[in-house]
Amino acid sequence: MKASTFVYPWDINGDPEAPGRIAALGVRQVTLAAAYHSTRALTPRHPRHRIVTAEHAAVLYPMDERWDGRELRPYAAGDWAPGDAYGEAAAAIADAGLDVHTWVVLAHNSRMGAEHPDTSVVNAYGDRYPWAPCIAQPDTRAYLIDLAAEAAVRPGARGTELESLGWYGLQHLHAHDKTGGVGLGDAGQYLMSLCFCLDCRTGYGEQGLDADELAAAVRTALEPVWQGAPSDGGWTAIEKLLGETNATATRAWRDDTARTLQEAAVRAVRAAAPDGFQVLLHADPVSYHCGANAGVDPEHILSVADGVVVPCAGGPGLLTPFVEQGGVERGSAVVAANFTVVSGMGGSPATLTADLARAREFGASEIRLYHAGLASDGDLEAVRSALTGS
């Protein structure tokens, strides 16, 4: 199976040995960040630094004139990725004989939420989530679509992987996160991720709901959760807490909003890209889930994009809905299993050989490895052994 590893430009630039070290792992491709959120990242082998602090979400290349005069526009990176950091890293990776695909983070931007608070998701209590742009707002959608097209189609890239192209909600590591005191479960996460900005309130009205009554119903449904009652049980639990009519209508609004954004973003990328350019989405097969792996309907998304990148840290089970709906069994889509290989971040590189075999059994056509820049030397040796069989 074709394998690719995720990398940041700062893992490559200034370290002339990095491209060859990555190629020696046995991967054929690097998925290189072109637009990324704020982070503090370890660089355990870099000759000039050990920690890189990306202070805010930014594009890692010089943006073009499409953004001139627009209120919502990407932010340039600071000294953690100056100039065309992406382009410099991509050239070095290509010189090592590896394909380069872009890695583009979209609806996840704390700085935009801080500077333009009206763009953020608003929960039923009136709290704003500055890290989570509301994808129902027309200006935000236009920003995300243009960012997808610009950041995805960088010179020399053969494809892209679009992350967080959908709803973002409460579940997000933000600063020194202190939100784990109450176990929200699947149902509680959904209720706390419902947005009540002006556009979403209008959208609920189009589904026959009164937004004020819906917000009150959400708050009422969450009271037992705050008192410690379990809220697991998936969609059935959500219907029980919120009422079947309310739950169905909110999901219809959110599913349609996410689908149309995904369709528009992929169209924009294809319009800007050369022939044969591959477009994948980081995806979760449960459409009401929020986060970096956007909740999608498998059949729909595989009719839109060339495939998906699926989180498999908890096992390969999430691959099945995509394989069954047009995946590798029909030869019409890429289904890439994504494994964390950084031991310190909960990954298991020591079991990667067995994990790859299981992913293949479940129908994966490709592998993604998170993350060659963050992993220790020992982790990388385990990856090399698993991929090369030596």
NORDASUL-V995587 format. One record per residue. SS is DSSP state (~ for helix, > for strand, _ for the rest). PHI is phi in whole degrees, -180 to 180 (NA if undefined). OMEGA is omega in whole degrees, 0 to 359 (NA if undefined). Layout:
# NORDASUL-V995587
SS;PHI;OMEGA / SS;PHI;OMEGA
This chain:
# NORDASUL-V995587
_;NA;175 / >;-65;179 / >;-121;175 / >;-133;175 / >;-119;176 / >;-79;181 / >;-150;172 / _;-98;176 / ~;-57;182 / ~;-71;171 / ~;-74;187 / ~;-102;187 / _;-66;182 / _;89;177 / _;-126;185 / _;-64;179 / _;-86;187 / ~;-62;182 / ~;-59;179 / ~;-66;178 / ~;-63;179 / ~;-70;179 / ~;-61;182 / _;-69;178 / _;-68;183 / _;102;176 / _;-82;176 / _;-104;187 / >;-145;170 / >;-120;174 / >;-99;193 / >;-104;183 / >;-63;175 / >;-111;174 / >;-139;190 / >;-144;180 / _;-84;178 / _;-64;180 / >;-162;167 / >;-120;192 / >;-123;174 / >;-82;174 / _;-129;194 / _;-70;181 / _;-121;187 / _;-69;183 / _;-71;185 / _;-114;183 / _;-156;176 / _;-120;179 / >;-132;173 / >;-118;178 / >;-110;174 / >;-89;193 / _;-73;181 / _;-158;175 / _;-60;185 / >;-157;167 / >;-90;188 / _;-107;180 / _;-155;177 / _;-74;180 / _;-74;185 / _;-101;189 / ~;-74;181 / ~;-60;184 / ~;-94;184 / _;-58;175 / _;79;183 / _;-95;180 / _;-69;176 / _;-93;182 / _;-151;180 / _;-65;174 / _;-100;174 / >;-74;176 / _;-72;175 / _;-89;186 / _;-71;176 / _;-77;179 / _;-155;186 / _;-74;175 / _;61;176 / _;-97;182 / ~;-61;178 / ~;-60;183 / ~;-61;179 / ~;-63;180 / ~;-67;181 / ~;-62;180 / ~;-64;180 / ~;-67;179 / ~;-67;179 / ~;-64;179 / ~;-64;177 / _;-85;176 / _;89;182 / _;-106;171 / >;-71;178 / >;-120;171 / >;-119;180 / >;-82;176 / >;-121;190 / >;-124;176 / >;-94;189 / _;-112;188 / _;-83;182 / _;-160;189 / _;-158;183 / ~;-68;181 / ~;-68;177 / ~;-62;179 / ~;-66;179 / ~;-74;183 / ~;-85;179 / _;-132;188 / ~;-60;181 / ~;-68;179 / ~;-83;191 / >;-87;168 / >;-59;178 / >;-122;183 / _;-83;185 / _;-68;178 / _;-97;182 / _;92;179 / _;-79;177 / >;-93;176 / >;-109;187 / >;-63;178 / >;-78;191 / >;-120;174 / >;-63;178 / _;-78;186 / _;-80;176 / _;-87;186 / _;-79;185 / ~;-56;181 / ~;-66;179 / ~;-67;179 / ~;-62;179 / ~;-62;177 / ~;-61;183 / ~;-66;180 / ~;-65;180 / ~;-69;177 / ~;-64;178 / ~;-58;183 / ~;-66;183 / ~;-71;186 / ~;-73;182 / ~;-72;190 / _;-99;176 / _;-89;182 / _;-55;177 / _;87;181 / _;-70;179 / _;-101;180 / >;-178;181 / >;-144;170 / >;-127;185 / >;-97;181 / >;-103;178 / _;54;174 / _;-94;183 / _;171;182 / _;-74;166 / _;-106;183 / _;-134;184 / _;-70;190 / _;-72;184 / _;-163;175 / _;-76;188 / _;-128;182 / _;52;174 / _;-90;192 / _;-72;181 / _;-131;184 / _;-107;185 / _;-93;184 / _;-68;177 / _;-122;179 / _;-77;185 / _;-75;183 / ~;66;183 / ~;-62;183 / ~;-68;179 / ~;-63;177 / ~;-61;179 / ~;-63;182 / ~;-63;180 / ~;-78;179 / ~;-104;176 / _;-63;184 / _;-97;178 / _;-127;170 / _;-69;184 / ~;-61;181 / ~;-68;179 / ~;-70;177 / ~;-61;176 / ~;-64;179 / ~;-62;177 / ~;-64;177 / ~;-61;178 / ~;-67;176 / _;-94;177 / _;87;180 / _;-107;169 / _;-90;188 / ~;-63;179 / ~;-65;178 / ~;-67;178 / ~;-65;179 / ~;-60;177 / ~;-63;179 / ~;-65;178 / ~;-64;181 / ~;-63;178 / ~;-64;181 / ~;-64;183 / ~;-83;183 / ~;-55;179 / ~;-63;179 / ~;-65;178 / ~;-63;179 / _;-86;175 / _;105;179 / _;-69;179 / _;-67;180 / _;-129;176 / _;-78;176 / _;113;175 / ~;62;187 / ~;-64;178 / ~;-60;178 / ~;-67;179 / ~;-65;178 / ~;-62;180 / ~;-68;182 / ~;-73;189 / ~;-100;187 / _;96;187 / ~;-62;181 / ~;-64;179 / ~;-62;183 / ~;-62;182 / ~;-63;182 / ~;-69;178 / ~;-65;181 / ~;-68;178 / ~;-61;179 / ~;-63;185 / ~;-71;179 / ~;-62;181 / ~;-66;180 / ~;-63;180 / ~;-68;182 / ~;-61;183 / ~;-67;175 / ~;-66;179 / ~;-61;178 / ~;-62;183 / ~;-68;180 / ~;-66;179 / ~;-65;177 / ~;-59;182 / ~;-65;177 / ~;-63;181 / ~;-62;181 / ~;-64;182 / ~;-92;190 / _;-97;173 / _;-74;177 / _;-58;178 / _;84;181 / _;-70;184 / >;-93;180 / >;-120;177 / >;-118;175 / >;-118;168 / >;-75;195 / >;-144;174 / >;-117;185 / _;-78;176 / _;-109;193 / _;-65;182 / _;-87;177 / _;-75;181 / _;-115;171 / _;133;182 / _;-60;173 / _;-91;189 / >;-62;174 / >;-67;183 / _;-139;166 / _;-89;187 / ~;-55;182 / ~;-63;181 / ~;-66;187 / ~;-67;178 / ~;-78;170 / ~;-89;183 / ~;-106;184 / _;-104;179 / _;-81;179 / >;161;187 / >;-138;170 / >;-113;193 / >;-118;179 / >;-67;183 / _;-128;179 / _;-61;179 / _;-94;183 / _;117;187 / ~;-87;187 / ~;-61;181 / ~;-70;178 / ~;-69;191 / ~;-56;181 / ~;-60;180 / ~;-75;179 / ~;-63;181 / ~;-70;183 / _;-109;172 / _;96;180 / _;-80;190 / ~;-65;180 / ~;-61;178 / ~;-104;176 / _;67;187 / _;-111;183 / _;-156;172 / >;-87;171 / >;-123;185 / >;-101;178 / >;-87;185 / >;-104;181 / >;-117;171 / >;-79;181 / _;-120;176 / _;-105;185 / ~;-57;183 / ~;-70;178 / ~;-112;177 / _;89;179 / _;-78;183 / _;-136;180 / ~;-63;181 / ~;-65;180 / ~;-104;187 / ~;-63;179 / ~;-58;178 / ~;-67;180 / ~;-64;179 / ~;-65;179 / ~;-64;178 / ~;-67;179 / ~;-62;178 / ~;-64;178 / ~;-61;181 / _;-82;174 / _;106;178 / _;-62;178 / _;-102;179 / >;-143;181 / >;-128;170 / >;-121;183 / >;-124;181 / >;-110;25 / _;-165;187 / _;-66;179 / _;-77;185 / _;-90;188 / _;-74;175 / _;-74;176 / ~;-60;179 / ~;-64;177 / ~;-61;181 / ~;-66;178 / ~;-66;177 / ~;-65;177 / ~;-64;180 / ~;-59;179 / ~;-62;181 / ~;-68;184 / ~;-82;184 / ~;-104;180 / _;72;180 / _;-140;NA
